Amino acid sequence: MLNELFSLRWVTLHGLVVLAGLAIYAAASHTLKQRRHPSAAIAWVVSLILLPYLALPLYLMVGNRKVVGYRPALIARVGSDTAAAKSGQLAAAMGLPDSATFEQLAIHQDGGQALQCLRNMIEGADRTVDLCSFLFGRDVLGDEIAMLLMKRAREGVRIRLMVDGIGFYMGGRPNLSRLSAAGVQVALFVSPLRSPLPGRTNLRNHRKMVVVDGEWMWCGGRNLAAEYFEGEPSLRSGKRAWIDLSFDLRGALAQQAGDRFEQDWIFATKGSIASTPQLAVRTCTSATLRARLVASGPDQMDDTVYTLLVSGCFTAHTRILLVTPYFVPDSTLLMALTLAARRGVAVDLLLPARSNHQLADIARHAALRELAEAGGKVWLAPSMIHAKAMLVDDDLALIGSANLDERSLFLNYELMVAFYDPSVVQRFAKWIEWQQAAATRYRPRPPGLARDLVEGMVRWVAFQL
């Protein structure tokens, strides 16, 4: 009798746990308008039914990828058929900020030039320096930047440094306490050990930007660590310099970047920030060039960068030029690229022959074979390339921090800048073509059974690559 009563209570308790898990899943999916691939949705539901004690904690840790609620779509009308016009229309419909003016755009040719610009910005700041990086290296570059930041903080400049909670560990756990002691305000964007929201532990701030005095912006793909600039091959770490893409500019667009940093800072510090001074930003009265800040991630209702990438493939007339360290696209983006190639658009993809993520290198081959067979050209560079860019025709360039993989496009907080002026697009194209000159053409080969199985297994975890 006792055994039967115990069994009944166990079944009842188990059923309640299953129902609670399904209710949490349904409520979160509905409230945050979570869009998942059907296979992912089925996997979560089946796991919550069969393994609720494992699946429910896992879902609370990594299950949600949006932290904003539903927002009605906006509609913008444009008459032009260019890639830039279509991209601008779509960006406006997704509620992204209006395009803004800028001037004095400098595309950094290499890590040395990028580093010198960063030094000049920090040393030349009058009032504020705001830095956001996925990781901050515990190395020669990180030490140099830390010394500069501490020096300027002691001189009265307000310095704020924001590092991702996961990137903090990947960068070697830099000594942030000494920065704080010198007057630098430091925040982790959100530590995985104290996440304030369900599912936040799997979402990373991958944005990279520096904003000085609200009017000078530095952006791109470089983290604040040695390999992203000049490396440190003479030291025992043996870090070699990677090829990366970054730029700096001045103007109203930089102020928008400052506003974006402010929003991220408030979230990272849970609103407990010191009073922010009102910055008297000088207007670029002579600036005629315009660009748009494109933030993507859990704080955006739409998958903004992904949407613009897919749209760009369908609106392209002549060419699509891409560079990324990791190419693990979802089926829709891959289909958009292959269809563009099949209809005669010149699709060129530049990748490192070997990246720093072996699993991503294994997972990419199925997509590379499909793109190459559709007529796209894939180029493999001999060195590690960490640059991220997509150019469409001669009037749209998306440059910033987002990789062409599912983690960047669906999970991470990312930041891109959409440039619309043909002269600017051409300057970025020349930088990419310069890197492409040293690359070799990828030739697809049919995989064997073992290789096919390994690639398929790795693609199961594509969201985490």
Long-range contacts (C-beta under 8 A, 24 or more apart in sequence): 14-52, 17-52, 17-53, 17-56, 18-48, 18-49, 18-52, 20-56, 21-48, 21-52, 21-55, 21-56, 21-59, 22-48, 22-49, 24-56, 24-59, 24-60, 25-59, 25-63, 28-63, 28-64, 28-198, 28-199, 31-69, 32-64, 32-66, 32-67, 32-68, 32-69, 33-66, 33-69, 33-70, 33-301, 34-64, 34-65, 34-66, 35-303, 37-330, 59-199, 60-198, 60-199, 61-198, 61-199, 61-201, 61-202, 62-199, 62-201, 62-202, 63-198, 63-199, 63-202, 64-197, 64-198, 64-199, 64-200, 64-298, 65-199, 65-202, 65-203, 65-298, 65-410, 65-411, 66-298, 66-301, 67-197, 67-200, 67-203, 67-298, 67-299, 68-298, 68-299, 68-300, 68-301, 69-301, 70-301, 71-95, 71-301, 81-315, 82-315, 82-393, 82-395, 82-396, 83-312, 83-315, 83-316, 83-317, 83-392, 83-393, 83-395, 83-396, 84-395, 84-396, 84-420, 86-311, 86-315, 87-308, 87-311, 87-312, 87-315, 87-392, 87-396, 87-418, 87-420, 88-292, 88-418, 88-420, 90-307, 90-308, 90-311, 91-292, 91-294, 91-304, 91-308, 91-418, 94-300, 94-301, 94-302, 94-304, 94-307, 95-301, 95-302, 96-292, 96-293, 96-294, 96-295, 96-304, 97-256, 97-292, 97-293, 98-292, 99-290, 99-291, 99-292, 99-418, 99-420, 100-251, 100-252, 100-253, 100-255, 100-256, 100-290, 100-291, 100-292, 100-293, 101-251, 101-252, 101-253, 101-284, 101-287, 101-288, 101-289, 101-290, 102-217, 102-249, 102-250, 102-251, 102-252, 102-253, 102-254, 102-284, 102-287, 102-289, 102-290, 102-291, 103-249, 103-250, 103-251, 103-284, 103-286, 103-287, 103-289, 104-248, 104-249, 104-250, 104-251, 105-247, 105-248, 105-249, 105-289, 105-424, 105-427, 106-247, 106-248, 106-249, 107-245, 107-247, 107-427, 107-428, 107-431, 108-220, 108-245, 108-246, 108-247, 108-248, 109-431, 110-243, 111-222, 111-228, 111-229, 111-230, 111-231, 111-241, 111-242, 111-244, 112-229, 112-230, 114-220, 114-222, 114-229, 114-244, 114-246, 115-141, 115-229, 115-230, 117-218, 117-248, 118-145, 118-210, 118-218, 119-148, 121-210, 121-212, 121-216, 121-218, 121-248, 122-148, 122-149, 122-152, 122-210, 122-212, 123-148, 123-152, 124-212, 125-152, 125-157, 125-212, 125-213, 126-157, 126-213, 127-157, 127-158, 127-213, 127-214, 127-277, 127-279, 128-157, 128-158, 128-159, 128-160, 128-211, 128-212, 128-213, 128-214, 128-277, 128-279, 129-157, 129-158, 129-159, 129-160, 129-210, 129-211, 129-212, 130-160, 130-162, 130-209, 130-210, 130-211, 130-212, 130-258, 130-261, 130-262, 130-265, 131-159, 131-160, 131-161, 131-162, 131-209, 131-210, 131-224, 132-162, 132-189, 132-205, 132-207, 132-208, 132-209, 132-210, 132-261, 132-264, 133-161, 133-162, 133-163, 133-164, 133-167, 133-208, 133-223, 133-224, 134-163, 134-164, 134-167, 134-170, 134-204, 134-205, 134-206, 134-207, 134-208, 134-223, 134-401, 135-163, 135-164, 135-167, 135-168, 135-170, 135-171, 135-223, 135-224, 135-225, 136-161, 136-163, 136-167, 136-168, 136-171, 136-174, 136-176, 136-223, 136-224, 136-225, 137-171, 137-172, 137-174, 137-223, 137-224, 137-225, 137-226, 137-227, 138-171, 138-172, 138-173, 138-174, 138-175, 139-172, 139-225, 139-226, 139-232, 139-235, 139-237, 139-239, 140-226, 140-232, 140-235, 141-224, 141-225, 141-226, 141-228, 141-229, 141-230, 141-232, 142-171, 142-174, 142-224, 142-225, 142-226, 145-224, 146-174, 146-175, 146-178, 146-179, 149-179, 149-182, 149-184, 150-178, 150-179, 150-182, 150-183, 150-184, 153-179, 153-182, 153-183, 153-184, 154-182, 154-183, 158-185, 158-277, 159-183, 159-184, 159-185, 160-184, 160-185, 160-186, 160-187, 160-261, 160-265, 161-185, 161-186, 161-187, 162-186, 162-187, 162-188, 162-189, 162-205, 162-261, 162-264, 162-265, 162-268, 163-187, 163-188, 163-189, 164-188, 164-189, 164-204, 164-205, 164-206, 165-189, 165-190, 165-191, 165-192, 165-193, 165-204, 166-192, 166-204, 167-204, 167-205, 167-223, 171-223, 171-224, 171-225, 185-274, 187-265, 187-268, 187-269, 188-268, 189-264, 189-267, 189-268, 189-413, 190-267, 190-268, 196-270, 200-298, 202-411, 203-297, 203-298, 203-411, 203-412, 203-413, 204-411, 204-412, 204-413, 205-264, 205-268, 205-297, 205-412, 205-413, 206-401, 206-402, 206-408, 206-412, 206-413, 206-414, 207-260, 207-264, 207-295, 207-401, 207-413, 207-414, 207-415, 208-246, 208-400, 208-401, 208-415, 209-257, 209-260, 209-261, 209-415, 211-254, 211-257, 211-258, 211-261, 213-279, 213-281, 214-254, 214-255, 214-258, 214-279, 214-281, 215-250, 215-251, 215-254, 215-255, 215-279, 215-281, 215-282, 216-248, 216-249, 216-250, 216-254, 217-248, 217-249, 217-250, 217-253, 217-254, 217-257, 217-258, 218-246, 218-247, 218-248, 219-246, 219-247, 219-248, 219-257, 219-399, 219-400, 219-401, 219-415, 219-417, 220-244, 220-245, 220-246, 220-247, 220-387, 220-388, 220-399, 220-400, 220-401, 221-245, 221-246, 221-386, 221-387, 221-388, 221-400, 221-401, 222-246, 222-386, 227-384, 228-386, 240-384, 242-383, 242-384, 242-385, 242-386, 243-381, 243-383, 243-384, 243-385, 243-386, 243-387, 243-435, 244-385, 244-386, 244-387, 245-323, 245-387, 245-388, 245-389, 245-399, 245-428, 245-431, 247-399, 250-284, 251-284, 251-287, 252-281, 252-283, 252-284, 252-287, 253-291, 253-293, 253-417, 255-279, 255-281, 256-293, 257-293, 257-415, 260-293, 260-295, 260-415, 263-299, 264-413, 267-299, 289-421, 289-424, 290-420, 290-421, 291-417, 291-418, 291-419, 291-420, 291-421, 291-424, 292-417, 292-418, 292-420, 293-415, 293-417, 294-398, 294-400, 294-415, 294-416, 294-417, 294-418, 295-413, 295-414, 295-415, 296-402, 296-409, 296-412, 296-413, 296-414, 296-415, 296-416, 297-411, 297-412, 297-413, 297-414, 298-411, 298-413, 299-413, 303-409, 303-410, 305-398, 305-402, 305-408, 305-409, 305-414, 305-416, 306-333, 306-409, 306-410, 308-398, 308-418, 309-333, 309-336, 309-390, 309-398, 309-404, 309-409, 310-336, 312-390, 312-392, 312-396, 312-398, 313-337, 313-339, 313-340, 313-392, 314-339, 314-340, 315-392, 316-340, 316-345, 316-392, 316-393, 317-345, 317-393, 318-345, 318-346, 318-393, 318-394, 319-345, 319-346, 319-347, 319-348, 319-391, 319-392, 319-393, 320-345, 320-346, 320-347, 320-348, 320-390, 320-391, 320-392, 321-348, 321-350, 321-389, 321-390, 321-391, 321-429, 321-432, 321-433, 322-347, 322-348, 322-349, 322-350, 322-389, 322-390, 322-391, 322-404, 323-349, 323-350, 323-351, 323-385, 323-387, 323-388, 323-389, 323-432, 323-435, 324-349, 324-350, 324-351, 324-387, 324-388, 324-389, 324-403, 324-404, 324-405, 325-351, 325-352, 325-355, 325-356, 325-357, 325-360, 325-384, 325-385, 325-386, 325-387, 325-388, 325-403, 326-355, 326-357, 326-360, 326-364, 326-403, 326-404, 326-405, 326-408, 326-465, 327-351, 327-360, 327-364, 327-367, 327-368, 327-404, 327-405, 328-360, 328-363, 328-364, 328-367, 328-404, 328-405, 328-406, 328-459, 328-462, 328-465, 329-367, 329-404, 329-405, 329-406, 329-409, 330-406, 330-409, 330-410, 330-462, 333-404, 333-409, 334-367, 334-370, 334-371, 337-371, 337-374, 337-376, 338-370, 338-371, 338-374, 338-376, 339-374, 341-371, 341-374, 341-375, 341-376, 342-374, 342-375, 346-377, 347-371, 347-375, 347-376, 347-377, 348-376, 348-377, 348-379, 348-436, 349-376, 349-377, 349-378, 349-379, 350-379, 350-381, 350-385, 350-432, 350-435, 350-436, 350-439, 351-378, 351-379, 351-380, 351-381, 351-385, 351-442, 352-380, 352-381, 352-383, 352-384, 352-385, 353-380, 353-381, 353-382, 353-440, 354-384, 355-384, 356-384, 357-465, 359-458, 359-461, 359-465, 360-405, 360-465, 362-454, 362-455, 362-458, 363-455, 363-458, 363-459, 363-462, 363-465, 365-447, 365-451, 365-455, 366-455, 366-459, 368-442, 368-444, 369-444, 369-447, 372-442, 372-443, 372-444, 373-444, 377-441, 378-441, 378-442, 379-436, 379-439, 379-440, 379-441, 379-442, 380-439, 380-440, 380-441, 380-442, 381-435, 381-436, 381-438, 381-439, 382-438, 382-439, 382-440, 383-438, 385-435, 387-432, 387-435, 388-416, 389-428, 389-432, 391-425, 391-428, 391-429, 391-432, 394-422, 394-425, 394-426, 395-420, 395-421, 395-422, 395-425, 396-420, 396-425, 397-424, 397-425, 397-428, 397-429, 399-428, 405-462, 405-465, 406-462, 406-463, 406-465, 407-462, 407-463, 407-464, 407-465, 410-463, 411-463
